[in-house]
Amino acid sequence: MDSYIIKGTVVTPFERLRGRAVFIKEGRIEKITGLAELKNYPQSYLSGYRVIDAGDNMIGPGFIDIHTHGANDADAVKDDIGPMAELKVKHGTTSFFPTLWTAEFDRMLQGCRRIRDFIEKQDKGSRAVGINSEGPYLNPDFGAQKRELVRDPDPADYRRLIEAGGGYLKIMTVAPELPGAAQLISDLRTENIMISIGHTDIPVPDMHRAIDLGITLVTHLFNAMGDSVQYDRGTKAVGIQEELLVRGGLMCELMSDRHGIHVKPVMLNIALRCLGVDNIVLITDSMNMTGFPPGTYPLQDGRNVTLKPGEDTLRLENGDLAGSVMTMDAAVRNFIGHTGCTLEQAVQMASYNPARALQLSCRKGEIKPGMDADIIIFDENIDVKMAMVGGTLEYSIL
């Protein structure tokens, strides 16, 4: 049913608009008018719309999670991701990119096909709008993946992965120092697949040459990359992560967990100041344990991870980080807490920026006429009260 949302404060996300009514018609935002103007509309016109009262809450664009491996006991590689979509929408994510992580290659192919089929048939919850593949073309020394499962790029392999995605594979993380990576980057560009640099220890000069080939995204900056904390006669060395901060022309994923474990708060602030609000994409890197209580759980590759009480990060038995159980509303809340940025800025990094990075900003990531009616209502603590996807009310506790 067509709707209009009254009261609340619209976070577009570039500005706050008070005293507005947001009209939704046929799945899109029709118009935004002043509340005072409603008295000029005939009752016969307004009766065709359902009224949603946002009260004292915020009205914002739905979050877009471009890097998420699972949630609600669903793993993107091996499971039906319907439960994942169901949990995500309750936390304000209206679009997401189910993310494969490095597994046996045949399982990754099966995961691609399964997600492709889901995308083509989905009709409820948060909407999967593309596939992200974090690997298997990664440096085995960096990240939580099993060493024996990573591989060097081979056209015979990755073309099968692209084909399995059926046009929905939109992002792939690549360690550009691997043999064959340059050809992979070129082929991904031809297929209009975004290339993200990550899980890498590439020398700085080679990194810049690889970026020039067509890399436009950075996979979870400050995680699973070569460490430049070295000193030569008292001078700190500059490594790939520092170079990425000032390179320009890149969007950078950032994880902002509750206690600043993946990325220390000071590093989040450095990233914000160096990259600017426009070039940061907040992600969850969530695993299928998202929504679970603290405990020890098996991964799909046979290893175990532990979630400690009061934390939202997962660790392998050796203590290495292995993703999170964050949701996007928490990522926004945490980033504001760690950096002191404005609500508008954090919402932009969770909605408009990922939409722009993935060429979706013509219809998602912003509240303005003509956009998809992917709208959320949340309170001052970023607790989600309502989520609408394409004009359909998917979740509400208003």
Residue, then its C-alpha position, 0 to 999 in steps of 0.5 A: m500500500d502507498s504510504y506517507i510518513i509524518k513527524g520525525t526528522v528526515v536525515t537525507p543523509f546530507e541534512r536534517l529536515r524537520g516538519r516534513a511528510v515523506f510520500i511513498k508511491e509504487g515503491r518509490i519516494e514520490k515527494i517530500t512536503g511540509l506537514a503544514e501543506l497536508k491540510n491543502y490535500p483533499q481527504s479523498y487524496l490522503s485516504g489512498y495512503r497509509v499513515i506512518d507516524a515516526g514520532d520523535n524518531m529519525i527517518g533515514p535511508g536504509f543501510i547498505d552492507i557491502h561486506t557481510h558473510g552471514a547472519n542468523d545462522a546463515d552462511a553466504v557460502k553454504d546456506d540459504i540466505g533468507p534468514m540472513a535477510e530477515l535479521k538484517v532488515k530488523h537492524g536497518t539494512t535494506s540492501f546487502f551484498p552476501t559475501l563469499w569467503t575463501a572456501e573450497f572452490d567448488r563450494m564457492l561456485q555453489g554459493c555463487r549460484r545459490i545467491r544468484d537464485f535467491i536474488e532472482k526470487q527474493d520477495k521479503g526482508s533485506r534485499a541482496v543486490g549483488i555478490n561480493s567474493e572475498g577471495p580466493y585470490l588472497n595473500p595467505d599470510f594475511g587474514a583468517q582464511k585457511r592457507e590451503l584454500v587460497r590460490d593464484p588467479d587462473p582465468a580458467d577458475y575465475r571465469r567459472l566464478i564469474e559465470a556462476g554469479g550470473g551477472y550478480l558478482k559485483i565485488m572481488t577482493v584481490a591481493p595484487e602481488l599474486p602471479g596473474a593478478a594483473q590479468l584478473i584485475s583487467d578481466l574483472r574490469t571488463e566484466n564491470i566487477m569492482i576490484s578491492i585491494g585486501h589481504t595483501d603485503i604488496p610493496v608500495p610502488d607495485m601497489h600504486r601500479a596495481i591501483d592504476l589498473g583499475i582498483t577502486l575499493v579497499t577491503h577493511l582498511f587496517n585489517a589483514m594488510g602488511d604492517s608498516v610499524q617499522y623504524d629506521r634510525g627513529t623514522k617511521a616507515v611508510g607502508i601500504q596502509e598509509e599510502l592508501l590513506v592519501r592515494g585518492g580515488l579510492m573508497c575504503e571499507l572500515m569496521s567499527d566494532r563496539h570496543g575498537i578491536h578491529v580498528k582502534p578508535v585513533m585509527l578510525n579518526i585518522a581515516l576520517r580526517c585523511l579520507g573524508v566522509d565521502n570516501i568511507v564505507l562502513i561494513t559489518d564483516s558479519m558471520n553467521m553467528t550474528g544474532f547468537p549469544p556468547g559461545t564457541y561456534p564452528l566455522q564452515d571450514g571446520r575451525n572454531v571461533t569464540l564470541k566473548p560476553g560483551e564483545d561483537t568480534l569473533r576470534l579463532e582459537n589462536g586469537d586471530l580475528a575472524g569477522s564480527v557479529m555486528t549489524m549495520d545499526a551498531a556500526v553506525r552507532n559505534f562509529i559516532g561514539h569512536t570518532g564524534c562524527t555527526l549522525e548525518q555523516a555516519v548515516q552517509m557512510a552506511s547508505y549513500n557511500p556504498a550506493r555510490a561505490l556500487q553505482l546504485s546511488c541513482r536509486k538507493g542511499e538517499i531520501k529524495p523524490g524518485m529514489d527507491a523507498d528503502i527507508i528506516i526509522f530509528d531513535e537517537n540511539i540508532d535503534v531501528k523501529m521500522a524498515m521499509v524496502g521498496g515501499t513494503l513495510e518489512y519490520s516495525i515496532l512503532 
